[in-house]
Amino acid sequence: PDTDSQGTSQPEQTDIGLSISESEFTFNIGAQKTLTASITVESGSYIFLWDSDDKNVINVKKSSENQNTAIVTGMGEGSANVSVSIIDISKFKIVATKTCAVTVINSNITFDVNELVISLEENKTATVTAKSPDDGVITWASEDESIATVDANGVVTAHKAGQVYII
């Protein structure tokens, strides 16, 4: 086996043309993404081994249909690596490894209250605010713009009597 700069033994790497569909990505807690690995040599004696270096951040499960495909699931906020190693079963050793850097975020919007009631007279305004955990863009909408409208800054303008949900 080869050694790294600290003198630690490393698996011997063979040029089998290993590649992985993504080198890095960011997604949300609970989201899933499919990664695919490929090699350029005949794959008769090779096994694809998928793993996560932090199972609290990402879970990796090999696809039941194809050993070179894995489903990655965001488990918790943080960063981790997905690795795919190729095992040459004729030599009983790992011959190549590639990694994909994954960042898992929590971009779910939460509110301090379930419902807030605002009463406005016609042509009066009120401003509502929200903050996304990842500083993403907040998009506002009115359920019935004939009663009230809301602009991109959260300014609600009443137009006539009635009840409307601002989303």
C-alpha positions in Angstrom: 0.0 0.0 0.0 1.0 3.6 -0.5 1.6 6.0 2.4 0.4 9.6 2.8 2.4 12.6 4.1 1.9 11.4 7.7 3.2 7.9 6.9 -0.3 6.4 7.2 -1.0 3.4 4.9 -3.4 4.2 2.1 -5.1 1.7 -0.2 -3.4 1.3 -3.6 -5.3 3.2 -6.2 -5.7 1.7 -9.7 -6.7 3.8 -12.7 -10.1 2.4 -13.5 -11.6 5.7 -14.5 -13.8 6.1 -11.4 -16.1 9.1 -11.5 -19.1 10.2 -9.4 -22.0 12.2 -10.8 -21.4 15.2 -8.4 -18.4 16.5 -6.6 -20.4 18.6 -4.1 -24.0 19.7 -3.5 -26.2 21.4 -0.8 -29.7 20.3 0.0 -32.2 20.4 2.9 -32.8 18.1 5.9 -35.1 15.3 4.7 -34.3 15.8 1.0 -33.0 12.9 -1.1 -30.6 12.9 -4.0 -29.3 10.1 -6.2 -25.6 9.8 -6.9 -24.2 7.6 -9.6 -20.6 6.3 -9.9 -19.1 4.9 -13.0 -15.8 3.2 -14.1 -14.3 3.0 -17.5 -13.0 -0.6 -17.2 -15.0 -3.8 -17.5 -17.0 -4.1 -14.2 -17.2 -7.9 -13.9 -15.0 -8.2 -10.8 -15.8 -4.9 -9.1 -18.1 -4.0 -6.3 -19.2 -0.4 -5.5 -19.2 0.4 -1.7 -21.0 3.5 -0.7 -20.5 5.3 2.7 -21.0 8.5 4.7 -18.4 9.9 7.0 -21.1 11.4 9.3 -24.4 9.5 9.5 -25.9 12.2 11.7 -25.6 14.6 8.7 -26.2 12.2 5.7 -27.4 8.7 5.2 -26.3 6.8 2.2 -28.0 3.7 0.9 -27.0 1.7 -2.1 -29.8 1.3 -4.7 -31.4 -2.1 -4.8 -31.5 -1.9 -8.6 -28.0 -0.9 -9.4 -24.9 -1.1 -7.2 -23.3 2.0 -8.8 -26.2 4.2 -7.6 -26.9 5.4 -4.1 -29.6 7.4 -2.5 -28.3 10.2 -0.2 -30.7 11.6 2.5 -30.1 14.7 4.6 -30.4 13.8 8.2 -29.2 16.9 10.1 -27.5 20.2 9.5 -23.8 20.1 8.8 -21.2 18.9 6.3 -20.2 15.4 5.4 -18.7 13.4 2.6 -20.2 10.6 0.6 -17.6 8.2 -0.6 -17.8 5.4 -3.2 -15.0 2.9 -3.2 -14.4 0.2 -5.8 -13.4 -3.2 -4.5 -11.7 -5.5 -6.9 -13.1 -8.9 -5.7 -10.3 -10.8 -7.5 -7.7 -9.1 -5.3 -9.9 -8.5 -2.3 -8.9 -4.8 -2.0 -10.1 -1.3 -2.6 -8.6 0.0 -5.8 -10.2 3.4 -6.1 -12.2 5.9 -4.1 -14.0 9.2 -4.9 -15.9 11.5 -2.6 -18.7 14.0 -2.8 -18.9 16.9 -0.3 -22.4 17.4 1.0 -23.8 20.3 3.0 -27.2 19.8 4.7 -29.2 22.9 5.6 -32.4 23.5 7.5 -34.3 25.9 5.2 -37.7 25.2 6.6 -39.6 28.4 7.5 -41.1 28.3 10.9 -43.4 30.8 12.6 -43.7 31.9 16.2 -47.5 31.8 15.9 -49.8 29.7 13.8 -52.1 32.6 12.9 -51.9 36.4 13.2 -55.0 38.5 12.7 -54.6 42.1 11.4 -57.5 44.5 11.0 -57.2 47.3 8.5 -59.4 50.0 7.2 -59.7 50.4 3.4 -56.5 51.8 1.8 -54.5 51.4 5.0 -51.4 49.3 5.2 -49.5 47.0 7.7 -46.2 45.4 7.2 -45.6 41.7 8.0 -42.1 40.2 8.3 -40.6 36.8 8.2 -37.0 35.5 8.2 -35.8 32.4 6.4 -33.2 30.4 8.4 -30.9 30.4 5.4 -31.5 34.1 4.6 -33.4 32.9 1.5 -36.0 35.0 -0.4 -39.4 35.2 1.2 -42.3 35.3 -1.4 -45.6 36.8 -0.2 -49.0 36.2 -1.8 -52.6 37.2 -1.1 -55.4 34.6 -1.2 -57.8 37.2 -2.6 -56.3 40.4 -4.1 -59.7 42.1 -4.3 -59.7 42.3 -0.5 -56.0 42.9 0.2 -52.7 42.8 -1.7 -49.2 42.2 -0.4 -46.0 43.4 -2.0 -42.5 41.8 -2.1 -41.6 43.6 1.1 -44.6 42.3 3.1 -46.6 45.5 3.0 -50.3 44.5 3.1 -52.8 47.0 1.7 -56.5 46.7 2.4 -58.9 47.3 -0.5 -62.3 46.4 0.8 -64.0 44.7 3.7 -63.5 41.0 4.0 -61.2 38.3 5.3 -58.1 37.1 3.4 -55.1 34.9 4.1 -51.7 36.4 3.4 -49.3 33.6 2.6 
